Amino acid sequence: MLRTRSFVLALVAALILISAVPALAAHTFYGIVRHVSTTNIKVYDPHSKQTLAFTILPKFNQIFSGDGKTTYQMAAIKPGRYVGILYDQHLLGIRHANRIYLLNGANDRIGKQ
C-alpha cells in the first residue's frame, strides 16, 4: 500500500513538472499546397525541393491572411495556393498544423505589414 501511494505521488509530481514546462516554439514552413483534405495537408517548398505533410485536427479553424487580420474557412485552401504553416511535432512526434496563413506569393512572410 505504501509503495502504491508513493508511486502515485511520484507520477502526479512528474505530470505537474511536465505541464509546467513552457511549450517549444512552433516551426514555420512556406510552400505551395499540393493536397488538402479534412485530415491532412501536403505542402511543397520550391526553394528547398521538400514536401511536408501536416495533420489537421478535426474542426480546425486557424486559417488567416498573411498579416493575421482576416480569418478564412478550410474551403479557402486549394491546391496551388501559397501558404505558410506554423506547426509542431509535440503530439506523439506527428507533425501537425497549428495555424495556416494564406499568402499572395512566394515573397510573402507571416506577419508582413
Protein Blocks (a to p, Z undefined) as FASTA:
>chain_A
ZZmmmmmmmmmmmmmmmmmpccddddddddddfbdcfkbccdddfklopacdddddehia
bbcdfkopaccdfklpcghiacdddddfklgoiacdfbdcddfbfkbcehiZZ
